[in-house]
Amino acid sequence: MPEPLNITRLEEILKSLGFHEAKEYVSFPIVPGADGADTFWTRGSDLLQVSWSTGEIEPPPEYILRYAKQYKPGHPPDLEEKGELLTEETLMAFLKKAGVI
């Protein structure tokens, strides 16, 4: 079974791609939980949300990925994906679909 993505690896990946914590949009861009996190990242005017739960405490695992190119408050994301287990491969495939990599 694939390994779920953890917050440390998520930060490494996104920072290597030029993203930083979205402090200009939310007071707390990284909110860790007992078995996951809600995170918000920016690169230029683009906004990325990565939220997930591993399901270790409250099954099933789930994730939400949202990407808005040239983000404007109140506008829907350009790309959204929901699923069960967030892995590094899942994140990379989403970022590729979004045109980030």
Gaussian input, Z-matrix of N, CA and C with variables (Angstrom, degrees):
# hf/3-21g

backbone

0 1
 N
 C     1     B1
 C     2     B2     1     A1
 N     3     B3     2     A2     1     D1
 C     4     B4     3     A3     2     D2
 C     5     B5     4     A4     3     D3
 N     6     B6     5     A5     4     D4
 C     7     B7     6     A6     5     D5
 C     8     B8     7     A7     6     D6
 N     9     B9     8     A8     7     D7
 C    10    B10     9     A9     8     D8
 C    11    B11    10    A10     9     D9
 N    12    B12    11    A11    10    D10
 C    13    B13    12    A12    11    D11
 C    14    B14    13    A13    12    D12
 N    15    B15    14    A14    13    D13
 C    16    B16    15    A15    14    D14
 C    17    B17    16    A16    15    D15
 N    18    B18    17    A17    16    D16
 C    19    B19    18    A18    17    D17
 C    20    B20    19    A19    18    D18
 N    21    B21    20    A20    19    D19
 C    22    B22    21    A21    20    D20
 C    23    B23    22    A22    21    D21
 N    24    B24    23    A23    22    D22
 C    25    B25    24    A24    23    D23
 C    26    B26    25    A25    24    D24
 N    27    B27    26    A26    25    D25
 C    28    B28    27    A27    26    D26
 C    29    B29    28    A28    27    D27
 N    30    B30    29    A29    28    D28
 C    31    B31    30    A30    29    D29
 C    32    B32    31    A31    30    D30
 N    33    B33    32    A32    31    D31
 C    34    B34    33    A33    32    D32
 C    35    B35    34    A34    33    D33
 N    36    B36    35    A35    34    D34
 C    37    B37    36    A36    35    D35
 C    38    B38    37    A37    36    D36
 N    39    B39    38    A38    37    D37
 C    40    B40    39    A39    38    D38
 C    41    B41    40    A40    39    D39
 N    42    B42    41    A41    40    D40
 C    43    B43    42    A42    41    D41
 C    44    B44    43    A43    42    D42
 N    45    B45    44    A44    43    D43
 C    46    B46    45    A45    44    D44
 C    47    B47    46    A46    45    D45
 N    48    B48    47    A47    46    D46
 C    49    B49    48    A48    47    D47
 C    50    B50    49    A49    48    D48
 N    51    B51    50    A50    49    D49
 C    52    B52    51    A51    50    D50
 C    53    B53    52    A52    51    D51
 N    54    B54    53    A53    52    D52
 C    55    B55    54    A54    53    D53
 C    56    B56    55    A55    54    D54
 N    57    B57    56    A56    55    D55
 C    58    B58    57    A57    56    D56
 C    59    B59    58    A58    57    D57
 N    60    B60    59    A59    58    D58
 C    61    B61    60    A60    59    D59
 C    62    B62    61    A61    60    D60
 N    63    B63    62    A62    61    D61
 C    64    B64    63    A63    62    D62
 C    65    B65    64    A64    63    D63
 N    66    B66    65    A65    64    D64
 C    67    B67    66    A66    65    D65
 C    68    B68    67    A67    66    D66
 N    69    B69    68    A68    67    D67
 C    70    B70    69    A69    68    D68
 C    71    B71    70    A70    69    D69
 N    72    B72    71    A71    70    D70
 C    73    B73    72    A72    71    D71
 C    74    B74    73    A73    72    D72
 N    75    B75    74    A74    73    D73
 C    76    B76    75    A75    74    D74
 C    77    B77    76    A76    75    D75
 N    78    B78    77    A77    76    D76
 C    79    B79    78    A78    77    D77
 C    80    B80    79    A79    78    D78
 N    81    B81    80    A80    79    D79
 C    82    B82    81    A81    80    D80
 C    83    B83    82    A82    81    D81
 N    84    B84    83    A83    82    D82
 C    85    B85    84    A84    83    D83
 C    86    B86    85    A85    84    D84
 N    87    B87    86    A86    85    D85
 C    88    B88    87    A87    86    D86
 C    89    B89    88    A88    87    D87
 N    90    B90    89    A89    88    D88
 C    91    B91    90    A90    89    D89
 C    92    B92    91    A91    90    D90
 N    93    B93    92    A92    91    D91
 C    94    B94    93    A93    92    D92
 C    95    B95    94    A94    93    D93
 N    96    B96    95    A95    94    D94
 C    97    B97    96    A96    95    D95
 C    98    B98    97    A97    96    D96
 N    99    B99    98    A98    97    D97
 C   100   B100    99    A99    98    D98
 C   101   B101   100   A100    99    D99
 N   102   B102   101   A101   100   D100
 C   103   B103   102   A102   101   D101
 C   104   B104   103   A103   102   D102
 N   105   B105   104   A104   103   D103
 C   106   B106   105   A105   104   D104
 C   107   B107   106   A106   105   D105
 N   108   B108   107   A107   106   D106
 C   109   B109   108   A108   107   D107
 C   110   B110   109   A109   108   D108
 N   111   B111   110   A110   109   D109
 C   112   B112   111   A111   110   D110
 C   113   B113   112   A112   111   D111
 N   114   B114   113   A113   112   D112
 C   115   B115   114   A114   113   D113
 C   116   B116   115   A115   114   D114
 N   117   B117   116   A116   115   D115
 C   118   B118   117   A117   116   D116
 C   119   B119   118   A118   117   D117
 N   120   B120   119   A119   118   D118
 C   121   B121   120   A120   119   D119
 C   122   B122   121   A121   120   D120
 N   123   B123   122   A122   121   D121
 C   124   B124   123   A123   122   D122
 C   125   B125   124   A124   123   D123
 N   126   B126   125   A125   124   D124
 C   127   B127   126   A126   125   D125
 C   128   B128   127   A127   126   D126
 N   129   B129   128   A128   127   D127
 C   130   B130   129   A129   128   D128
 C   131   B131   130   A130   129   D129
 N   132   B132   131   A131   130   D130
 C   133   B133   132   A132   131   D131
 C   134   B134   133   A133   132   D132
 N   135   B135   134   A134   133   D133
 C   136   B136   135   A135   134   D134
 C   137   B137   136   A136   135   D135
 N   138   B138   137   A137   136   D136
 C   139   B139   138   A138   137   D137
 C   140   B140   139   A139   138   D138
 N   141   B141   140   A140   139   D139
 C   142   B142   141   A141   140   D140
 C   143   B143   142   A142   141   D141
 N   144   B144   143   A143   142   D142
 C   145   B145   144   A144   143   D143
 C   146   B146   145   A145   144   D144
 N   147   B147   146   A146   145   D145
 C   148   B148   147   A147   146   D146
 C   149   B149   148   A148   147   D147
 N   150   B150   149   A149   148   D148
 C   151   B151   150   A150   149   D149
 C   152   B152   151   A151   150   D150
 N   153   B153   152   A152   151   D151
 C   154   B154   153   A153   152   D152
 C   155   B155   154   A154   153   D153
 N   156   B156   155   A155   154   D154
 C   157   B157   156   A156   155   D155
 C   158   B158   157   A157   156   D156
 N   159   B159   158   A158   157   D157
 C   160   B160   159   A159   158   D158
 C   161   B161   160   A160   159   D159
 N   162   B162   161   A161   160   D160
 C   163   B163   162   A162   161   D161
 C   164   B164   163   A163   162   D162
 N   165   B165   164   A164   163   D163
 C   166   B166   165   A165   164   D164
 C   167   B167   166   A166   165   D165
 N   168   B168   167   A167   166   D166
 C   169   B169   168   A168   167   D167
 C   170   B170   169   A169   168   D168
 N   171   B171   170   A170   169   D169
 C   172   B172   171   A171   170   D170
 C   173   B173   172   A172   171   D171
 N   174   B174   173   A173   172   D172
 C   175   B175   174   A174   173   D173
 C   176   B176   175   A175   174   D174
 N   177   B177   176   A176   175   D175
 C   178   B178   177   A177   176   D176
 C   179   B179   178   A178   177   D177
 N   180   B180   179   A179   178   D178
 C   181   B181   180   A180   179   D179
 C   182   B182   181   A181   180   D180
 N   183   B183   182   A182   181   D181
 C   184   B184   183   A183   182   D182
 C   185   B185   184   A184   183   D183
 N   186   B186   185   A185   184   D184
 C   187   B187   186   A186   185   D185
 C   188   B188   187   A187   186   D186
 N   189   B189   188   A188   187   D187
 C   190   B190   189   A189   188   D188
 C   191   B191   190   A190   189   D189
 N   192   B192   191   A191   190   D190
 C   193   B193   192   A192   191   D191
 C   194   B194   193   A193   192   D192
 N   195   B195   194   A194   193   D193
 C   196   B196   195   A195   194   D194
 C   197   B197   196   A196   195   D195
 N   198   B198   197   A197   196   D196
 C   199   B199   198   A198   197   D197
 C   200   B200   199   A199   198   D198
 N   201   B201   200   A200   199   D199
 C   202   B202   201   A201   200   D200
 C   203   B203   202   A202   201   D201
 N   204   B204   203   A203   202   D202
 C   205   B205   204   A204   203   D203
 C   206   B206   205   A205   204   D204
 N   207   B207   206   A206   205   D205
 C   208   B208   207   A207   206   D206
 C   209   B209   208   A208   207   D207
 N   210   B210   209   A209   208   D208
 C   211   B211   210   A210   209   D209
 C   212   B212   211   A211   210   D210
 N   213   B213   212   A212   211   D211
 C   214   B214   213   A213   212   D212
 C   215   B215   214   A214   213   D213
 N   216   B216   215   A215   214   D214
 C   217   B217   216   A216   215   D215
 C   218   B218   217   A217   216   D216
 N   219   B219   218   A218   217   D217
 C   220   B220   219   A219   218   D218
 C   221   B221   220   A220   219   D219
 N   222   B222   221   A221   220   D220
 C   223   B223   222   A222   221   D221
 C   224   B224   223   A223   222   D222
 N   225   B225   224   A224   223   D223
 C   226   B226   225   A225   224   D224
 C   227   B227   226   A226   225   D225
 N   228   B228   227   A227   226   D226
 C   229   B229   228   A228   227   D227
 C   230   B230   229   A229   228   D228
 N   231   B231   230   A230   229   D229
 C   232   B232   231   A231   230   D230
 C   233   B233   232   A232   231   D231
 N   234   B234   233   A233   232   D232
 C   235   B235   234   A234   233   D233
 C   236   B236   235   A235   234   D234
 N   237   B237   236   A236   235   D235
 C   238   B238   237   A237   236   D236
 C   239   B239   238   A238   237   D237
 N   240   B240   239   A239   238   D238
 C   241   B241   240   A240   239   D239
 C   242   B242   241   A241   240   D240
 N   243   B243   242   A242   241   D241
 C   244   B244   243   A243   242   D242
 C   245   B245   244   A244   243   D243
 N   246   B246   245   A245   244   D244
 C   247   B247   246   A246   245   D245
 C   248   B248   247   A247   246   D246
 N   249   B249   248   A248   247   D247
 C   250   B250   249   A249   248   D248
 C   251   B251   250   A250   249   D249
 N   252   B252   251   A251   250   D250
 C   253   B253   252   A252   251   D251
 C   254   B254   253   A253   252   D252
 N   255   B255   254   A254   253   D253
 C   256   B256   255   A255   254   D254
 C   257   B257   256   A256   255   D255
 N   258   B258   257   A257   256   D256
 C   259   B259   258   A258   257   D257
 C   260   B260   259   A259   258   D258
 N   261   B261   260   A260   259   D259
 C   262   B262   261   A261   260   D260
 C   263   B263   262   A262   261   D261
 N   264   B264   263   A263   262   D262
 C   265   B265   264   A264   263   D263
 C   266   B266   265   A265   264   D264
 N   267   B267   266   A266   265   D265
 C   268   B268   267   A267   266   D266
 C   269   B269   268   A268   267   D267
 N   270   B270   269   A269   268   D268
 C   271   B271   270   A270   269   D269
 C   272   B272   271   A271   270   D270
 N   273   B273   272   A272   271   D271
 C   274   B274   273   A273   272   D272
 C   275   B275   274   A274   273   D273
 N   276   B276   275   A275   274   D274
 C   277   B277   276   A276   275   D275
 C   278   B278   277   A277   276   D276
 N   279   B279   278   A278   277   D277
 C   280   B280   279   A279   278   D278
 C   281   B281   280   A280   279   D279
 N   282   B282   281   A281   280   D280
 C   283   B283   282   A282   281   D281
 C   284   B284   283   A283   282   D282
 N   285   B285   284   A284   283   D283
 C   286   B286   285   A285   284   D284
 C   287   B287   286   A286   285   D285
 N   288   B288   287   A287   286   D286
 C   289   B289   288   A288   287   D287
 C   290   B290   289   A289   288   D288
 N   291   B291   290   A290   289   D289
 C   292   B292   291   A291   290   D290
 C   293   B293   292   A292   291   D291
 N   294   B294   293   A293   292   D292
 C   295   B295   294   A294   293   D293
 C   296   B296   295   A295   294   D294
 N   297   B297   296   A296   295   D295
 C   298   B298   297   A297   296   D296
 C   299   B299   298   A298   297   D297
 N   300   B300   299   A299   298   D298
 C   301   B301   300   A300   299   D299
 C   302   B302   301   A301   300   D300

   B1=1.4492
   B2=1.5330
   B3=1.3405
   B4=1.4669
   B5=1.5364
   B6=1.3275
   B7=1.4622
   B8=1.5317
   B9=1.3428
   B10=1.4618
   B11=1.5244
   B12=1.3151
   B13=1.4544
   B14=1.5248
   B15=1.3308
   B16=1.4644
   B17=1.5302
   B18=1.3155
   B19=1.4700
   B20=1.5291
   B21=1.3149
   B22=1.4653
   B23=1.5230
   B24=1.3116
   B25=1.4756
   B26=1.5299
   B27=1.3359
   B28=1.4628
   B29=1.5254
   B30=1.3233
   B31=1.4640
   B32=1.5202
   B33=1.3351
   B34=1.4678
   B35=1.5200
   B36=1.3234
   B37=1.4706
   B38=1.5140
   B39=1.3346
   B40=1.4597
   B41=1.5236
   B42=1.3156
   B43=1.4688
   B44=1.5227
   B45=1.3308
   B46=1.4692
   B47=1.5275
   B48=1.3300
   B49=1.4669
   B50=1.5324
   B51=1.3328
   B52=1.4608
   B53=1.5217
   B54=1.3185
   B55=1.4657
   B56=1.5275
   B57=1.3176
   B58=1.4553
   B59=1.5247
   B60=1.3249
   B61=1.4626
   B62=1.5294
   B63=1.3267
   B64=1.4674
   B65=1.5252
   B66=1.3342
   B67=1.4622
   B68=1.5229
   B69=1.3173
   B70=1.4575
   B71=1.5313
   B72=1.3262
   B73=1.4654
   B74=1.5265
   B75=1.3246
   B76=1.4665
   B77=1.5255
   B78=1.3205
   B79=1.4658
   B80=1.5231
   B81=1.3242
   B82=1.4569
   B83=1.5309
   B84=1.3427
   B85=1.4663
   B86=1.5195
   B87=1.3251
   B88=1.4634
   B89=1.5213
   B90=1.3301
   B91=1.4635
   B92=1.5222
   B93=1.3462
   B94=1.4610
   B95=1.5169
   B96=1.3126
   B97=1.4566
   B98=1.5125
   B99=1.3076
   B100=1.4619
   B101=1.5248
   B102=1.3467
   B103=1.4653
   B104=1.5252
   B105=1.3307
   B106=1.4564
   B107=1.5082
   B108=1.3271
   B109=1.4612
   B110=1.5178
   B111=1.3269
   B112=1.4654
   B113=1.5170
   B114=1.3379
   B115=1.4593
   B116=1.5225
   B117=1.3334
   B118=1.4598
   B119=1.5227
   B120=1.3331
   B121=1.4573
   B122=1.5213
   B123=1.3419
   B124=1.4560
   B125=1.5191
   B126=1.3073
   B127=1.4668
   B128=1.5168
   B129=1.3163
   B130=1.4638
   B131=1.5135
   B132=1.3253
   B133=1.4711
   B134=1.5259
   B135=1.3261
   B136=1.4627
   B137=1.5268
   B138=1.3300
   B139=1.4621
   B140=1.5217
   B141=1.3225
   B142=1.4594
   B143=1.5189
   B144=1.3305
   B145=1.4649
   B146=1.5176
   B147=1.3292
   B148=1.4598
   B149=1.5270
   B150=1.3108
   B151=1.4678
   B152=1.5177
   B153=1.3369
   B154=1.4495
   B155=1.5175
   B156=1.3094
   B157=1.4608
   B158=1.5190
   B159=1.3262
   B160=1.4700
   B161=1.5170
   B162=1.3374
   B163=1.4499
   B164=1.5139
   B165=1.3341
   B166=1.4634
   B167=1.5268
   B168=1.3219
   B169=1.4617
   B170=1.5225
   B171=1.3154
   B172=1.4631
   B173=1.5257
   B174=1.3309
   B175=1.4719
   B176=1.5257
   B177=1.2987
   B178=1.4593
   B179=1.5324
   B180=1.3573
   B181=1.4584
   B182=1.5244
   B183=1.3324
   B184=1.4701
   B185=1.5200
   B186=1.3304
   B187=1.4596
   B188=1.5272
   B189=1.3330
   B190=1.4626
   B191=1.5258
   B192=1.3270
   B193=1.4580
   B194=1.5208
   B195=1.3231
   B196=1.4699
   B197=1.5201
   B198=1.3390
   B199=1.4579
   B200=1.5198
   B201=1.3223
   B202=1.4644
   B203=1.5204
   B204=1.3195
   B205=1.4612
   B206=1.5238
   B207=1.2966
   B208=1.4665
   B209=1.5277
   B210=1.3112
   B211=1.4690
   B212=1.5254
   B213=1.3310
   B214=1.4557
   B215=1.5238
   B216=1.3403
   B217=1.4724
   B218=1.5312
   B219=1.3258
   B220=1.4605
   B221=1.5108
   B222=1.3288
   B223=1.4647
   B224=1.5173
   B225=1.3206
   B226=1.4764
   B227=1.5287
   B228=1.3274
   B229=1.4664
   B230=1.5285
   B231=1.3099
   B232=1.4680
   B233=1.5266
   B234=1.3160
   B235=1.4572
   B236=1.5187
   B237=1.3278
   B238=1.4657
   B239=1.5168
   B240=1.3174
   B241=1.4582
   B242=1.5221
   B243=1.3160
   B244=1.4610
   B245=1.5092
   B246=1.3204
   B247=1.4538
   B248=1.5065
   B249=1.3141
   B250=1.4551
   B251=1.5189
   B252=1.3060
   B253=1.4600
   B254=1.5251
   B255=1.3392
   B256=1.4636
   B257=1.5247
   B258=1.3210
   B259=1.4592
   B260=1.5257
   B261=1.3103
   B262=1.4623
   B263=1.5273
   B264=1.3150
   B265=1.4636
   B266=1.5361
   B267=1.3356
   B268=1.4611
   B269=1.5216
   B270=1.3352
   B271=1.4615
   B272=1.5207
   B273=1.3211
   B274=1.4670
   B275=1.5271
   B276=1.3283
   B277=1.4704
   B278=1.5289
   B279=1.3283
   B280=1.4603
   B281=1.5359
   B282=1.3220
   B283=1.4627
   B284=1.5215
   B285=1.3251
   B286=1.4731
   B287=1.5258
   B288=1.3554
   B289=1.4735
   B290=1.5206
   B291=1.3390
   B292=1.4663
   B293=1.5272
   B294=1.3307
   B295=1.4636
   B296=1.5202
   B297=1.3294
   B298=1.4646
   B299=1.5247
   B300=1.3412
   B301=1.4782
   B302=1.5186
   A1=109.12
   A2=118.07
   A3=120.03
   A4=111.09
   A5=114.57
   A6=121.31
   A7=110.21
   A8=117.42
   A9=119.31
   A10=110.44
   A11=116.56
   A12=122.60
   A13=109.28
   A14=117.02
   A15=119.83
   A16=109.49
   A17=115.88
   A18=121.29
   A19=111.88
   A20=117.92
   A21=120.72
   A22=110.64
   A23=116.20
   A24=120.04
   A25=110.62
   A26=117.70
   A27=121.15
   A28=110.04
   A29=117.33
   A30=121.42
   A31=111.29
   A32=117.24
   A33=120.96
   A34=111.07
   A35=116.40
   A36=121.02
   A37=110.58
   A38=116.57
   A39=119.48
   A40=112.66
   A41=117.77
   A42=119.71
   A43=110.79
   A44=117.80
   A45=120.28
   A46=111.47
   A47=116.29
   A48=121.15
   A49=112.00
   A50=116.92
   A51=120.60
   A52=115.34
   A53=118.35
   A54=121.28
   A55=109.95
   A56=115.45
   A57=121.31
   A58=108.61
   A59=116.00
   A60=120.88
   A61=109.61
   A62=116.27
   A63=122.50
   A64=112.21
   A65=116.73
   A66=121.54
   A67=112.46
   A68=117.50
   A69=120.36
   A70=112.43
   A71=117.32
   A72=121.78
   A73=113.85
   A74=117.46
   A75=120.75
   A76=109.97
   A77=116.17
   A78=121.18
   A79=112.17
   A80=116.11
   A81=121.53
   A82=108.52
   A83=117.70
   A84=119.78
   A85=115.06
   A86=117.46
   A87=120.66
   A88=107.58
   A89=115.14
   A90=120.86
   A91=107.54
   A92=115.94
   A93=118.23
   A94=111.19
   A95=115.64
   A96=122.05
   A97=109.34
   A98=115.80
   A99=120.62
   A100=112.31
   A101=117.17
   A102=118.97
   A103=111.88
   A104=115.95
   A105=120.85
   A106=110.44
   A107=116.66
   A108=120.62
   A109=110.12
   A110=114.36
   A111=122.79
   A112=105.44
   A113=117.02
   A114=120.02
   A115=110.55
   A116=115.48
   A117=123.01
   A118=108.02
   A119=115.98
   A120=123.17
   A121=110.45
   A122=117.32
   A123=121.26
   A124=110.26
   A125=113.03
   A126=122.43
   A127=104.59
   A128=116.01
   A129=119.43
   A130=108.31
   A131=116.83
   A132=120.26
   A133=112.59
   A134=116.99
   A135=121.42
   A136=110.15
   A137=116.38
   A138=122.07
   A139=109.79
   A140=116.05
   A141=123.19
   A142=108.59
   A143=116.57
   A144=121.90
   A145=108.01
   A146=115.67
   A147=122.05
   A148=106.11
   A149=116.48
   A150=121.70
   A151=108.49
   A152=115.94
   A153=118.22
   A154=112.27
   A155=112.99
   A156=123.71
   A157=106.01
   A158=116.34
   A159=119.46
   A160=112.27
   A161=116.96
   A162=120.28
   A163=113.70
   A164=117.36
   A165=120.24
   A166=111.65
   A167=117.25
   A168=120.93
   A169=111.22
   A170=115.27
   A171=119.46
   A172=109.65
   A173=117.06
   A174=120.50
   A175=111.13
   A176=118.29
   A177=128.58
   A178=110.33
   A179=117.16
   A180=119.46
   A181=109.14
   A182=116.12
   A183=119.65
   A184=109.80
   A185=114.84
   A186=119.39
   A187=110.19
   A188=113.94
   A189=122.60
   A190=106.33
   A191=115.73
   A192=122.45
   A193=107.39
   A194=116.75
   A195=121.06
   A196=108.57
   A197=115.58
   A198=120.80
   A199=109.08
   A200=115.27
   A201=121.05
   A202=108.76
   A203=115.93
   A204=120.52
   A205=107.05
   A206=116.59
   A207=122.69
   A208=109.97
   A209=115.15
   A210=123.91
   A211=113.20
   A212=114.15
   A213=122.57
   A214=107.06
   A215=117.83
   A216=120.13
   A217=111.65
   A218=115.33
   A219=121.17
   A220=114.73
   A221=117.48
   A222=120.64
   A223=109.62
   A224=117.55
   A225=120.02
   A226=110.49
   A227=117.02
   A228=119.46
   A229=110.69
   A230=115.11
   A231=120.50
   A232=111.11
   A233=116.15
   A234=120.82
   A235=108.71
   A236=116.67
   A237=121.92
   A238=108.42
   A239=115.01
   A240=120.34
   A241=108.99
   A242=115.89
   A243=121.76
   A244=107.72
   A245=115.83
   A246=119.56
   A247=111.47
   A248=115.33
   A249=120.19
   A250=112.97
   A251=119.49
   A252=121.74
   A253=110.03
   A254=116.60
   A255=120.61
   A256=109.29
   A257=114.92
   A258=121.46
   A259=108.29
   A260=116.43
   A261=120.32
   A262=109.94
   A263=117.12
   A264=120.91
   A265=111.23
   A266=116.55
   A267=120.95
   A268=110.48
   A269=116.42
   A270=120.86
   A271=110.85
   A272=117.80
   A273=121.16
   A274=111.63
   A275=117.45
   A276=120.73
   A277=110.08
   A278=117.62
   A279=121.82
   A280=110.21
   A281=117.21
   A282=120.63
   A283=111.37
   A284=116.58
   A285=120.51
   A286=110.35
   A287=116.80
   A288=120.58
   A289=111.23
   A290=115.81
   A291=121.13
   A292=112.06
   A293=117.21
   A294=120.95
   A295=113.23
   A296=116.50
   A297=121.37
   A298=110.74
   A299=116.40
   A300=120.25
   A301=109.29
   D1=136.33
   D2=-178.74
   D3=-65.80
   D4=153.09
   D5=179.31
   D6=-81.72
   D7=137.59
   D8=175.25
   D9=-69.75
   D10=149.80
   D11=177.91
   D12=-68.99
   D13=141.30
   D14=176.22
   D15=-112.48
   D16=164.28
   D17=-173.11
   D18=-62.19
   D19=-36.77
   D20=-179.12
   D21=-63.97
   D22=-46.48
   D23=-179.81
   D24=-67.60
   D25=-38.41
   D26=177.28
   D27=-57.82
   D28=-47.96
   D29=179.14
   D30=-59.74
   D31=-44.30
   D32=179.17
   D33=-58.34
   D34=-47.56
   D35=-178.13
   D36=-62.59
   D37=-52.36
   D38=-174.02
   D39=-68.12
   D40=-38.80
   D41=177.79
   D42=-66.16
   D43=-34.26
   D44=177.76
   D45=-67.60
   D46=-21.63
   D47=178.35
   D48=-95.21
   D49=6.02
   D50=176.29
   D51=92.03
   D52=7.69
   D53=177.85
   D54=-83.59
   D55=153.10
   D56=172.23
   D57=-138.22
   D58=164.76
   D59=-179.20
   D60=-58.16
   D61=135.77
   D62=-173.48
   D63=-81.76
   D64=57.88
   D65=-178.08
   D66=-66.48
   D67=-20.26
   D68=178.81
   D69=-76.81
   D70=-12.84
   D71=-179.74
   D72=-112.65
   D73=-33.51
   D74=-177.89
   D75=-135.61
   D76=147.18
   D77=-178.59
   D78=-66.04
   D79=-37.16
   D80=-178.70
   D81=-126.29
   D82=88.85
   D83=-175.54
   D84=-70.40
   D85=-19.00
   D86=176.69
   D87=-127.04
   D88=113.98
   D89=179.60
   D90=-121.11
   D91=97.62
   D92=178.58
   D93=-73.22
   D94=146.46
   D95=176.24
   D96=-117.97
   D97=-177.26
   D98=-178.54
   D99=-62.45
   D100=-34.28
   D101=-179.56
   D102=-141.02
   D103=39.28
   D104=178.73
   D105=169.36
   D106=-155.03
   D107=-179.41
   D108=-167.22
   D109=160.04
   D110=167.57
   D111=-114.82
   D112=124.30
   D113=-177.22
   D114=-134.57
   D115=149.25
   D116=178.21
   D117=-133.10
   D118=133.10
   D119=-174.01
   D120=-134.32
   D121=146.88
   D122=175.21
   D123=-126.63
   D124=153.31
   D125=170.77
   D126=-144.92
   D127=108.36
   D128=-171.91
   D129=64.44
   D130=-126.53
   D131=178.61
   D132=-99.40
   D133=8.97
   D134=179.11
   D135=-87.91
   D136=144.57
   D137=179.95
   D138=-124.48
   D139=133.36
   D140=-179.77
   D141=-124.66
   D142=129.62
   D143=173.15
   D144=-112.17
   D145=130.08
   D146=174.89
   D147=-127.72
   D148=110.44
   D149=179.53
   D150=-127.13
   D151=137.52
   D152=-178.77
   D153=-158.59
   D154=161.78
   D155=172.71
   D156=-134.65
   D157=134.80
   D158=-179.07
   D159=-78.28
   D160=-16.72
   D161=-178.45
   D162=84.37
   D163=3.18
   D164=-179.21
   D165=-65.77
   D166=-36.44
   D167=-178.96
   D168=-95.20
   D169=-46.19
   D170=-179.97
   D171=-131.58
   D172=94.81
   D173=-179.83
   D174=-64.45
   D175=159.34
   D176=-1.81
   D177=-86.79
   D178=167.17
   D179=173.40
   D180=-67.21
   D181=151.32
   D182=177.43
   D183=-156.98
   D184=157.95
   D185=176.07
   D186=-145.99
   D187=159.30
   D188=172.68
   D189=-135.00
   D190=127.55
   D191=175.44
   D192=-119.86
   D193=129.38
   D194=178.10
   D195=-134.30
   D196=138.46
   D197=178.88
   D198=-134.74
   D199=129.27
   D200=176.84
   D201=-123.75
   D202=115.43
   D203=175.48
   D204=-79.49
   D205=131.32
   D206=-176.70
   D207=52.30
   D208=59.07
   D209=-176.37
   D210=-53.11
   D211=135.56
   D212=172.39
   D213=-131.11
   D214=126.80
   D215=-179.12
   D216=-52.20
   D217=136.67
   D218=178.57
   D219=89.13
   D220=-13.16
   D221=179.11
   D222=-89.66
   D223=145.73
   D224=179.29
   D225=-70.23
   D226=157.46
   D227=177.87
   D228=-67.88
   D229=155.27
   D230=176.55
   D231=-74.47
   D232=-28.39
   D233=-178.65
   D234=-144.85
   D235=134.27
   D236=178.50
   D237=-140.11
   D238=140.21
   D239=178.65
   D240=-142.05
   D241=136.91
   D242=176.17
   D243=-125.26
   D244=146.95
   D245=-179.93
   D246=-164.96
   D247=-166.72
   D248=-175.26
   D249=-93.63
   D250=-69.83
   D251=-173.94
   D252=-108.24
   D253=119.65
   D254=178.21
   D255=-84.71
   D256=116.67
   D257=176.95
   D258=-117.19
   D259=169.22
   D260=176.89
   D261=-60.91
   D262=-39.11
   D263=179.69
   D264=-63.45
   D265=-40.94
   D266=178.33
   D267=-62.40
   D268=-46.26
   D269=179.47
   D270=-61.07
   D271=-46.73
   D272=-178.37
   D273=-63.24
   D274=-39.11
   D275=177.72
   D276=-64.14
   D277=-40.71
   D278=178.35
   D279=-64.04
   D280=-45.96
   D281=-179.71
   D282=-63.29
   D283=-33.59
   D284=176.53
   D285=-67.33
   D286=-44.11
   D287=177.31
   D288=-60.95
   D289=-35.16
   D290=-178.66
   D291=-76.54
   D292=-11.03
   D293=-179.37
   D294=82.44
   D295=15.80
   D296=-179.86
   D297=-76.55
   D298=-36.08
   D299=178.85
   D300=-124.51

